[in-house]
């Protein structure tokens, strides 16, 4: 994946909370989308929930989660390294600046897509953290993994999750694997703006609403990838100038390694589709590839699909 060295970066929506210490409180809910403003789409949460289910214990017990609201979310740009990312060329100085490039690219893409439909895109915030972080949904630990909080329209990510993706799940990793994860979480923001989260009624099962929500976010990540390298509608240069077939392979690999069936098998359990919350490896790959191939928002109506 190549970044536009000349591109100016916008860090106004980026918060760098790494190394800011522990905070008390917990985020409500565990895994998948829950109504009432609770976090959605935690990929790391999927791993923890499956491990807990295989062990026969309550997922909340190992995650330390409860339904109580936590402290108010922190606001304002952080003083960490991400706040110092000004141009695409800064990725060479600080590799973490690639996360700002990806965030800028995803949000610029959806802003343009909404505008084409006569709608207004309201940007999400993007928070990198370590340890724990306060959100509008409560307080989350890094064990939850990447997640989206609809209560404060924020995407949250402990960047160490990408090491977990490789070491615990066996993913090959890479810049585009990271981009897929981030785009998936911003897909949940698009769903929130479009009212898709309100369609969730069933929370487990291979064709449940929760799975349909997650697969739709995978498809939306693919739609972004399809248009990420295109010149903007006003002639602006793209922030990402090249996505190679090898990059796409990294994204597909990441999608497959967070499939419910893959995780259940990897940790020694039987495959039980009735407990799925995110979809199988095949489902996740298929919907990402569908969004990538078609590049159309309308392609991603998983709720209308008869087969996932």
C-alpha positions in Angstrom: 0.0 0.0 0.0 1.5 3.4 -1.0 0.6 6.7 0.6 0.6 10.1 -1.1 3.6 11.9 0.3 2.2 15.3 -0.7 -1.1 14.8 1.0 -2.0 17.1 4.0 -3.3 15.2 6.9 -6.1 16.3 9.2 -5.6 15.2 12.9 -8.6 17.2 14.3 -10.6 14.0 14.8 -7.7 11.9 16.0 -7.0 11.3 19.7 -3.8 9.7 20.9 -4.5 8.3 24.4 -1.6 5.9 24.5 0.3 5.9 27.8 -2.2 8.0 29.6 -2.7 5.6 32.5 -5.6 3.5 33.7 -9.1 4.7 34.2 -11.9 3.2 36.3 -15.3 1.9 35.0 -16.2 -0.5 32.2 -17.9 -0.5 28.9 -21.3 -2.1 28.7 -21.9 -5.2 26.7 -19.6 -7.9 25.2 -19.3 -8.6 21.5 -21.5 -7.5 18.6 -23.9 -4.6 18.6 -26.2 -3.9 21.6 -28.9 -1.4 21.8 -28.8 1.6 24.1 -25.6 3.2 23.0 -23.3 0.3 23.7 -20.1 -0.4 21.7 -20.4 -2.4 18.4 -18.1 -4.5 16.3 -15.2 -5.3 18.6 -13.0 -7.7 16.7 -10.9 -8.5 19.8 -14.1 -9.0 21.7 -14.9 -11.8 19.3 -11.8 -13.7 20.3 -12.4 -13.2 24.0 -16.0 -14.2 23.8 -15.2 -17.4 21.9 -12.5 -18.4 24.3 -14.9 -17.9 27.2 -17.6 -19.9 25.6 -15.2 -22.7 24.8 -14.2 -22.7 28.5 -17.8 -22.7 29.7 -17.6 -19.4 31.5 -19.4 -16.1 31.3 -17.5 -13.9 28.7 -18.1 -10.9 31.0 -16.1 -12.6 33.7 -12.9 -12.7 31.8 -13.4 -9.3 30.1 -14.4 -7.4 33.2 -17.4 -5.8 31.6 -20.7 -4.6 33.0 -23.6 -2.6 31.8 -22.9 0.6 33.8 -21.9 3.7 32.0 -18.4 5.0 32.6 -16.8 8.4 32.7 -17.4 10.9 30.0 -15.3 10.5 26.9 -12.0 12.5 26.7 -12.0 15.2 24.1 -9.4 17.2 22.2 -6.4 16.1 20.2 -4.0 14.0 22.2 -0.3 15.0 22.8 0.9 11.6 21.4 2.7 11.0 18.2 -0.4 10.9 16.0 -1.0 14.6 16.6 2.3 15.3 14.9 1.4 13.6 11.6 1.0 16.5 9.1 1.7 15.0 5.7 1.8 11.6 4.0 5.6 11.9 4.0 5.5 11.7 7.8 4.8 7.9 7.5 8.5 7.5 6.8 9.4 9.5 10.0 6.8 7.8 12.2 5.2 4.6 10.8 2.2 5.2 13.1 1.2 8.1 10.9 -0.2 5.5 8.5 -3.2 5.2 10.9 -4.0 8.9 10.3 -3.7 8.4 6.6 -6.1 5.5 6.7 -8.5 7.4 8.9 -8.5 10.4 6.7 -9.0 8.3 3.6 -11.9 6.3 5.0 -13.7 9.4 6.2 -13.1 11.4 3.1 -14.5 8.5 1.0 -17.7 8.3 3.0 -18.1 12.1 3.1 -18.1 12.0 -0.7 -20.4 9.0 -0.9 -23.0 10.7 1.4 -22.8 13.9 -0.6 -23.5 12.1 -3.8 -26.7 10.9 -2.3 -27.7 14.3 -1.0 -26.9 13.3 2.6 -24.5 14.8 5.2 -21.8 12.6 6.6 -21.0 13.4 10.2 -17.3 12.3 10.9 -16.5 9.9 13.7 -13.6 10.4 16.0 -10.7 8.0 16.0 -8.9 7.2 19.3 -5.7 5.2 19.7 -5.2 4.0 23.3 -3.4 1.6 25.5 -4.6 -0.1 28.7 -8.0 1.4 29.1 -10.0 4.3 27.6 -13.1 6.3 28.6 -15.8 6.4 26.0 -19.5 7.5 25.7 -20.3 3.8 26.1 -18.4 3.4 29.4 -14.8 2.4 29.9 -13.1 -0.3 27.8 -9.9 -2.2 28.3 -7.5 -3.0 25.5 -8.8 -6.6 25.7 -12.0 -5.5 23.9 -10.0 -4.9 20.8 -11.2 -2.4 18.1 -14.7 -1.2 18.6 -17.2 1.5 17.6 -19.2 3.4 20.2 -22.4 4.9 18.8 -23.0 7.0 21.9 -20.1 9.3 21.1 -19.6 8.3 17.4 -16.1 7.1 18.1 -13.8 4.4 16.7 -11.4 3.0 19.4 -8.3 1.0 18.8 -5.4 -0.3 20.9 -2.8 -0.5 18.2 -1.4 -3.6 19.9 -4.4 -5.5 18.6 -2.5 -6.0 15.3 0.1 -7.9 17.2 -2.7 -10.1 18.6 -4.0 -10.6 15.2 -0.7 -12.1 14.1 0.4 -13.9 17.3 -2.8 -15.3 18.6 -4.9 -15.7 15.4 -2.1 -16.4 12.9 -2.9 -13.6 10.5 -0.1 -12.6 8.2 -0.6 -8.9 9.1 0.5 -6.0 7.0 -0.6 -2.4 6.4 -3.7 -3.4 4.5 -4.8 -5.9 7.1 -4.7 -2.9 9.5 -6.6 -0.8 7.0 -9.3 -3.5 6.7 -9.8 -3.5 10.5 -10.1 0.3 10.7 -12.4 0.5 7.7 -14.6 -2.2 9.2 -15.0 -0.1 12.4 -15.8 3.0 10.4 -18.3 0.8 8.5 -20.1 0.6 11.9 -20.2 4.4 12.0 -21.8 4.5 8.5 -24.3 1.9 9.7 -25.1 4.1 12.7 -25.7 7.2 10.5 -27.9 5.2 8.1 -30.0 3.6 10.9 -28.8 0.0 10.2 -28.0 -0.7 13.8 -31.7 -0.4 14.7 -32.4 -3.4 12.6 -30.6 -5.8 15.0 -33.0 -8.0 16.9 -31.2 -11.3 17.1 -27.7 -11.5 18.5 -26.4 -15.0 17.9 -26.5 -17.5 15.0 -25.0 -17.8 11.5 -27.8 -15.8 9.9 -28.6 -13.6 12.9 -29.0 -9.8 12.7 -25.7 -9.4 14.6 -23.9 -11.4 12.0 -25.6 -9.5 9.2 -24.5 -6.2 10.8 -20.8 -7.4 11.0 -20.8 -8.7 7.4 -22.3 -5.4 6.2 -19.4 -3.6 7.9 -17.0 -6.0 6.1 -18.7 -5.2 2.8 -18.5 -1.5 3.5 -14.7 -1.9 4.1 -14.5 -3.5 0.7 -16.5 -0.6 -0.9 -14.0 1.9 0.6 -11.0 -0.2 -0.7 -12.5 -0.1 -4.2 -12.5 3.7 -4.3 -9.6 4.5 -2.0 -7.1 5.3 -4.7 -9.5 7.3 -6.9 -9.2 11.0 -7.4 -11.7 13.0 -5.3 -14.8 14.5 -6.9 -13.2 17.9 -6.7 -10.0 16.7 -8.3 -8.1 16.2 -5.1 -5.4 13.6 -5.1 -6.1 10.4 -3.1 -4.4 9.9 0.2 -3.6 6.3 -0.8 -2.1 6.0 -4.2 -1.8 2.2 -4.6 -3.4 -0.9 -3.3 -1.8 -4.0 -4.8 -3.2 -7.6 -5.1 -0.8 -8.5 -2.3 -2.4 -5.8 -0.1 -5.9 -7.2 -0.8 -4.6 -10.7 0.1 -3.6 -9.3 3.5 -7.1 -7.9 4.0 -8.8 -11.1 3.0 -6.5 -13.0 5.3 -7.3 -10.8 8.2 -11.1 -11.1 7.5 -10.8 -14.9 7.4 -8.8 -15.1 10.7 -11.6 -13.2 12.6 -14.3 -15.6 11.4 -16.2 -17.3 14.2 -15.6 -20.8 12.9 -11.9 -20.2 12.4 -11.5 -18.9 16.0 -13.5 -21.8 17.4 -11.4 -24.4 15.6 -8.1 -22.6 16.4 -8.8 -22.7 20.1 -9.7 -26.4 20.2 -13.5 -26.2 20.2 -16.2 -27.5 18.0 -17.7 -25.2 15.3 -21.1 -24.1 16.7 -22.9 -21.8 14.2 -25.7 -21.1 16.7 -23.2 -19.1 18.8 -21.8 -17.0 16.0 -21.9 -13.2 16.4 -19.6 -12.0 13.5 -19.9 -14.6 10.8 -17.7 -17.4 9.4 -14.4 -16.9 7.6 -16.1 -17.7 4.3 -18.9 -15.2 5.0 -16.5 -12.4 6.0 -14.2 -13.0 3.0 -17.2 -13.1 0.6 -18.8 -9.9 1.8 -15.5 -8.0 1.8 -14.8 -9.2 -1.7 -18.3 -8.3 -2.9 -17.9 -4.7 -1.7 -14.5 -4.5 -3.2 -15.6 -5.8 -6.6 -18.8 -3.8 -6.9 -17.8 -0.6 -5.0 -21.4 0.3 -4.4 -23.1 1.0 -1.1 -26.3 -0.7 -2.2 -24.4 -4.0 -2.7 -24.0 -4.3 1.1 -27.6 -4.9 2.1 -26.9 -8.0 4.1 -30.2 -7.7 5.9 -32.0 -8.4 2.6 -29.8 -11.3 1.6 -31.5 -14.7 1.7 -28.1 -16.4 2.0 -25.0 -15.0 3.7 
